[in-house]
Structure formats: C-alpha cells, structure tokens
Amino acid sequence: TCVSPNATIAYADDTYFLISDLTLQSTINRANKSVAELCGWCFDNGLVLNVGKTFFMNFVPRSASVDRSYLIRANHNSIVQVSNIKFLGIALDRKMTWETHINNLTARLSKSCFVIRYLRNSVSANVLKLAYCGLVQSNISYGLIFWGNSAYLNRAFVVQKRIVRCMLGLPAGTHCRQAFVALEILTLPSLYIYLVILYVKQNEKEFSRNSQVHNYNTRTRDHLHFPYSRLSVCRNSPSFQGIIFYNKFVQLFGNIESQSYLRKTIY
C-alpha cells in the first residue's frame, strides 16, 4: 500500500514532508514508510538522499512537558531529530512559539539599526526611509501573519522603536508614538493587524459569515464566522486572528474601501 505524506512542499532543492495521523505511534510509522518510499524513489531515479542534511521535528502542544526522542530511519541510518528548523527563511520550533525566529530577527534588526545610525547624517530623509524599507520593513513583514501573535513579539518591537528613534535623532527611551506617525511607519503590532486583515480581505470568499451558519437576525449576522478551534495554536493562526481584527475593523469603521484606506485607518 502506498503511504504518502499528508503534504509535500518542494522549493528549489529543499523538500519537506508534513505527516500526521490519529496517534503519535501511527504518525511515526507513517513517517518511516513515507521516508522508505522516498528512498526507493531516489534509488529508482539514480539519486541519493543525503541523510546528513535530513532532519525531522515533532510538533507538540505548548502544554506538553514530556520530551521524547523517536526513531525515523532512511537507508538504515537514523534521521536526526531537532527542536527547531528553518523553513523558507522562517525558523519553526516544535511548540510553535516563534521564539527562535524572533530572536534571529531581533539580531538582524540590531545590525540594521547600526546601518541606519551611520546613514542618518549622510543621506536625506527620503533615502533614509528607503533604507528603512529595505533593511527593516522587509524583514519584519516577512511571514508576520504567522508569528505576529507570538508572546515574544515585543523583543522585535523594542528594536523597531530604537531604529525609529535613531532615524529622527531622538534620545533613548523617548516615547515614539508620534515618531511613527511623522515617518508614516506602522508599528510592528499595527503592521501585524494590517497584514492579517488584508489576508482575510484578499481571501474573503474562503470565509463564511454568520448569516450562512444560522438564521438569527443578530447585529453580527454579517460578521465573518469563527470556525471551531480547540487548540491555542489554531486560534493564533492568520485565519482566526484575521477574523477577529476584520470583524472589529468593519464594526468600527465600516467596509474596507481599499488597501490604502485600511493602512491609513490603522495608523
């Protein structure tokens, strides 16, 4: 019987298997069978799986306290189990806390702050803003809809505020709310809200409304309907958080007329 992974993601020369099942042991068995099939396919096509560059990670609930090792083999060699891994530039950890990714991002932002400080007295305000977009905005925006609700977000936000103060030559510790407004830069939390609302707006047809689920004439009948969610990791997803912010935005400001209107309103 062919046992394939639940999903296969391939990008350039990287391939990822996503495997799940009803129990942990059946998931491990499924993983071993999938890897065996992959090794067989490689052999039939004159390829060799580099086991030294092959890893696996077991995703567990945040409340899980038992740390166990599992055996998955490829060509009679054990595949190394890791607690975090980089996926398309985003660091994933086994409990999906995003701590590793945000720590890596914070380190990159600190280096960007040094560059911004060096440029501040040498270039115009417009060029400095362009430097910010290239060095800072691009990094904090990448994958933000996934990790923007993390408890560790403030670590990156603190560095973003330091960079904004640096751009305007403000002393350390200065309240910088007006600095963000003057530079027309969204704070990291605001940027997260903007991106998840935009995600929902661009995929609106994929969501149901309360009126499609029940016939009650309530004030929220036209709001997007929340899907059933038991785990906190699901409630932190872009879809769930996007529904929360989308409904709140529409309730306060009405329909989203355009992307620029959404961004201007969130400032």
N, C-alpha and C positions, 0 to 999 in steps of 0.2 A: 504494500500500500504506500502510495506517495504521501509523505508527511512534509508539507511545506510550511514555512513561517507565516504568521498572520500578515506580515507586510515585509516587503523588501525595498530598501531605499539605496539607490546607487547614484553616486556623484563622482565623476572623473574615475579615479582608480580606487575609490572607497566604496565599500558595500556594507550595509547594516541590515541585520535581521531583527525584527520585532516579534517576539514569541510570547504567547500567553495561553493559559489553559485553566481548568477549573480548580486544580490543586497545584501546589508547589512541585511535588514529585512528578506529576504528569507534565508540567511545564519543562522540567529538567530533561525528562525522557524525550519530549518533543524537540527540545533544543539539540540533543545528541543525535537524533535521527535526521534533523534538518542539516546539521553540520556534516554528517556522514554522506548525505545526498550531495551536498556541495563539493565535498572532496571527490566523490565519484564523478561528478560533472567535470571538475577540473582535470581529473586523470583522463577522461574520455576526450578532452579537448586539448591535451598536451600542455596543461597548465599545472602549477604547483601552488598550493595555498601556503602562504608564509605564516606559519603558526606563531613565530616570534613577534609578529605585528598584529596578531589576532587576540582580541580581548572580549570578555563578556561581563555584563553588570546586571545584578539582580535588583530590580526596583521594588522597594518595600514601603509600607505606610510610615509616616513620620513617627507614629507612636511605637513602632517596632523597636524592641530593645535587644532581641537576640541577633547576634552577628554570626552567621554561619557561612562556611565555605561549601561550595558544590563542585562536582566533578563533571566537566564537559570536555570531551576528547575530540581531537582531529588528527587522523593518521597515527593513532596510538600515542599521541602527545597531548598532555593536559593543556587546556587553554587557560591563561591567567585570568583570574577574577579581580576586577578593580572596583573601587568605590566611586570613581568619577571618570568621565571620559569626554573628549571634545567631539562635538557633532556639528559640522559645518560652521565652525567658529564659535559655538556656544558650549560652555562647559556644563555638562549634566552630572548631577550627583545622584546617588541611589535613592535618596529620600526626596528629591526634587525641591530642595530648599533654596537652590541657586546661589549658595554662599560662595562656592568656588568661582563661579562665573563673575559674580560681583566683585570679589577680591581681585581677580585678574583685571577686570575693567577699571577698578579704582587705581591700580598700579599704572595702567596706560594713561588714565586721565591725569595723574600726578605728573607724568612726563610731559603731557600736553600743556599743563599749567606752566611748566618751566619755559616752554617754547613761546607761549602767549606773553609771559612776562618779558622775555627777551625782545619780542616784536613790538611791544606796546609803544615804545618811544622811537621806533624806527619806521613805522608804517601808518597810513591813515586809518581812521575808524572803520571805513568800509572794508579795507583789506584785512583788518584785524577781525572783523565779523566773518569774513570769508574763511580766515584761518580757523576760527571757532567752529564753523560749519564742517570744515574738512577734518579737523583733529578731534573735536569733541562731539558735536551733534551726530555725526555719522556713527560713532562708536556707541553712544548711549541709546540711539534709536534702534540699532540692530537687535532684533529679537526681543525688544522691550515688552511687547504684548504678552510674552510668555513669562518673563521674570520680573515684571514691573510691580507685582503684588507681593514680592518677597519681603520677609521681615528684615532683610539685610539691605534693602534699597537705600536707606539713609546714608550708608557708607559712601555710596557713589554720589548722592545728593550733596553731601558735605563738600566733596571735592569740586562738584559743579559750581557751588556757591563761591568757593575760593577762586575759581577761574573767572567768574563774572566780576568779582571784586577787583581782581587783577586787571581786567580789561578796562575798568574805569578808574583805576588807581585808588581804590578805597582801602582804608585801613582794615586789618584783620579783625574779624568779629563784628564788623558793621552790618546792621540789618540791611539786606539787599533785595527786598521785595521790589522797591522802586527801580533798582538797577536792572532787574529782569524786564520790567515794563519799558524802561528807557531804551534798552537794547533790542526790544521785541524778541526776546528769547523765552521760550516756555521752560518753567522749572521741570525737573525730572518727573515729579508726581503728575503735574499737569500734562506733560508730554505723553505719559502713560495713558491717562484718561482720554486724551485726544486720539491716540492711536487705536485704542480698543473700541471707542465709539465709531471711528472711521471704519474699522474692520467690520463691525456689525452693519453699518450703513451700506458698505460695498457688497455685503453678502446677505442683505435683508431678506431675500427670497428663501434663504435657508432656515429662517426662524419662523416660529408660529406665534400668533397673537392670542391673547386670552379669549377673544370672541370666537376663535376657531376651536377652542377647547371646551367652553361652556356657553350657555345662552343667557346668563345673568347680565342684566343691564347695570353694570357697576361703572364707577368712574375710571377704572383701569382696564376696561374691556378692550381698548385699542392698544394697550401696552404689550410688549413682547412677553411671551410666556416663558417662565423658568422651567427648564427640564428637571426631572427628578435627579437629585445628586446626593449620594450618601457620604462620599469621601471629601475631605477638605481640599485635596489636590485637584478634584474636579471642579469645586466651587471657585478655585483660584485660576481656572482656565480662562483664556481670552473670551470664549463664548459666554460663559456665565458672568464674568465681570463686565463684559461688554453690554450685556442685557441690563445689568444694574445701572450703569452710567448712561446708557442710551435712554432708558425709561425716565431717569431723573432729569436728563437734559431736556427731553421733549416736554416733561411736566413743567419745568421752569421757564423754558424759552420758546417752546413751540417746535414745529418741524425744522429739520436741518435743511436749510435752503441750499447751502453749498459747502465745500470743504473750507474755503476761506472764512465763511461765516462761522463755521464750527470752531476754527482755530482762534478767531478774534474773540468769540464769546468766552472761550476757556481762559484767556489771559487773566 
